[in-house]
Amino acid sequence: MPLPASHTKHLDLLSHPLPQDPSVVLSLKQISSSGSTSTGTTGTTLWLSGQVLSCYLSSLPSSTPGKTLRVIELGAGVGYTSLVLASLGYQVTSTDIEPVFSSVLAPNLETGIDQLVRSKLPCNVEARKLDWMEASQLHRGERSEKELEWVAEGWDMVVMTDTFYAPQILEPLWDTLIYLSSNSKSSPLSPKEKKGKEKCPPIYIALEARDPVFISRALDIGRQKGFELKKIAARRVARDIERWGWVKDDWEGVEVWKGRWKR
């Protein structure tokens, strides 16, 4: 049974099982913010919201007949969620900025791919640098699309955890999500979604509501920009988390949201 991330941030190397198969254990490099090699950022250790979102997403359908679903993760950090999604059969592009990219994300994906191969699991995941400031310039037409052509390749799903962490990144982050959404046409991910109807891709957001006022503001900005946002019921999320033997106190304050940009 994995421990909640709040108990493991001091570890330089974290062993963590896949939600859907506890016999497969990933080795994740971490750099504690209090350690001697700290990069001074918050993205170099596993976060509780990443564990919760990974567990929840592992219970959703991950395939569409005749198509491999393409997923992009924003602010991927140590890469755990990206590796979980890859193991489920998604084609994953895992993104972050320096120093997180070189210090933990890229090394962990390289190690994780080897571990998934040995376990005979899918491992279609790649690391890419993506700065929301630059991506938001694409949305506003202030930057040549040729510089970041891959961003507009089209996505079936977007995921992110703990990405609402500073006021100055909120506008660029939502603008990045608009750009990703406007260049994508998603496939139905569940029987309830109408087949053949083109929609912008679903966006799954996990967050820790440490500052409810700030989180409310972050979500309101998204709504003002045209995103429909719905909180996933805690009891639905708990159903998946319980497989780890966790109780509510172990993931208190974590919320999972599903969003979609309305054209």
N, C-alpha and C positions, 0 to 999 in steps of 0.2 A: 504494500500500500504506500503510495507516495505521500510525503508530507506537504502541507500547504507551503507555498513559496516563501511566506513570511518567516518560516523556520529554517530555510536553506540558503539564504543570501550570503552567508559567510563561507560557503563551500566554493573552492576553486573549480572543482569538477563535480557536477551533479548527475546522478544516475536517476533516470525518470522513465517509467513504463509508458507504453502507448495506452490510451484509454480503452481501446477495443481489444487489446491483446497484451495483458500484463506480463506475458512471458518475453516480450520484446522490450528491452530496456535501452534507452538512448543515453549516450554520454554527452553532457552539455558543459562546455567551458563557460565559466562565469568570472566576472571581475567585480568584486564587491566595491561599493562606493567608499568604503572605509579602508580598503586594502592598499598596499604600497604601490600597486600597479594600476590604481584607479584612473579611469579616463575622465572622471568628473561628470559623467552622464548617468542617466537612470536606466538606460537600455541594455546594460550589460549583465543583468541577472534576470532569472525567470520571475515573472509576476503572477500573482494569484489569478488575475483575470484571464491570463493566457491559459492557465490550467483549466479554468471553468469553461472558457469558450471552446477549447479543444475537446473537452469531454462532451459538451453539447453538440458540436458539429459532427462528432463521430457517430452520433445516433441518427443523422439525417441521411436521406438517399444521396449517394455520391456518383451516380451514373445516369446517363441518358442514352437510350439505345443508339448505337452507331456514332457516338460522340464522346470524346474525353473533355470533361469540363475544365476550363481554364480559370484559375484563381490567382489573384494578386493580394499579397498581404502588405499592408503599410505599417512601417515602424515595427518590423519583425523581431528586433532584439536578438535574443539568443537562438531564435529559429525553431523553438519547440512546436508551435502551432503549425508552421509551414511543413515541418517533417511529418506531423500527424496527418495533415491533409494529403500529403504526397503518398503516405502509406495506405490511404483509403482509395487511391486511384486518381486523384485530381492531378492536373498539370499545374504546378505551382511556381509562381515567380515571387520570391521573397525579397522585400526591399527595406533598406534603411540608409542612413548616412554615416559618414565617418564621425568619430572613430569606432562606432558600433560595428559597422560593416566589416572592417578588417580584423578587429580585435576578437569578436565572438561570432557574428552571423556567418560569414563565409567559412571559417574553420569548422563550426558546428554542422553546417550543411554537408561539408565534405566528409566528416566523420559519420554523420547520420546516414548519408547515402550508402556508405560501406556497410553499416549495420543493417539497413533495410535490405540490401542485396543479399547479405548472408542469411537473413530471415525469409528470403524468397518473397518479399513484399514489393509493391510498386515503389519507385523512387524518383519520379519525374519532378525534380525541383531544382531551381537555379536561383542564385543570388544576383541582385542588381542594385545599383545605387540609385536612389530616387529622393530628391530634395523637394519637399512640398512647395517651397518658395519658387523653385524653377517650374514645377508642374503647374502651379497656379498661374504663372505667366503664360503658359500655353493656353489655358482657358480664357485669359483676357486678351489673347492675340498679341502679347508683348514679346513673344519668343518664337523663333522658327521651329516648326514641328519636326524638321529634319534632325534637330539635335537630340530629340527624344522620340524617335519614330516608334520604338517598341511599346511605348506607353499607350499608343492609340491602336494597338493590335486587336483589341476587343477582349472582354472578360465576361465570364459567366457568373462570377461571384467576387466580392471584395470583402476582406476581413481585416480587422484591426483591434488591438487591445491596448488599453491605457494610452491612447493617443491624445486625450484632452489633458494636457499637463501645464500649459502656459497660455496666457491671453493672446500673445502675438502670433501663435500658430493656428488659431481657430479659423480665421478667414482663409488662409492659404490651404489648410487641410480640406475644408468643405469645397473650395474651388477645385482642388485636385480631384475630389470625389465626383464633382460635376463633369470634369474633363474625362475621367475614366468611364463614367456612366454614359455620357453622350456619344462615346465612341464604341459602345458595346450594345449587343443585343443578346439577352440571356435566354437560355432554354428553360422550360419548366423544371423545377426542382422537386415538385411534389404532384401527386394526382389532382390536388385541388386547383392547381394553376392550369388555366386554359391552354391547350396545345395550339400551336400556330400563332399565338398572339405575341408579338414582339414587345418586350418590356426592357427597361433598364435593369441591370443586374442587381440582385439583392446585396445589401451591405450588412454584414454582421459585426456588431460593435460590442465589446466587453469592456467594462470600466469599473473602477473602484470609486464609489461616491464618497471620497474623503471630504470634499468640499461641495455640499449639495447646491449651494448658490452658484458656484462656478460651473458645475456640471449642467445645471439647468440653463445657464446662459449659453453654454456650448451647444446644447441640443436646440435651443431656440434659434441660434444662428443658422443651424442646418434647416430647420423648418422654414425660416424666412427665405432661404435660398431655394426652396422648392422640394425639400426632402420630406417624405412621409416616414415617420418614425414610430415604431411600436415596441414597447417593452415586452420581452418574453416573460411569461408568468414564472415566478420563482419556484412554484411547485413543479413546473415542467422541467426546469433546469435541475432541480434537486433530484429528480428521478434518475438523471444520468450521473450526477455527482455521487449518489449513494453507492454506486458500484465500487468506489474507492474506499467505502467505509466511512466517509466523512459525514459529519452532522452539520447543521446550519451554521453553527458558530465557527466552523472551520473556513467558511467562505462568506462570512458576514460582510455586507456592504458591496458585494460584486453584483453587477447587473448586466444582463445580456439584452441588447436591442437589435431589432431588425429594421433596416431602412431601405428606401428605394427612391431614386430621384424621379419626380414626375415631369416628363418633358413639357 
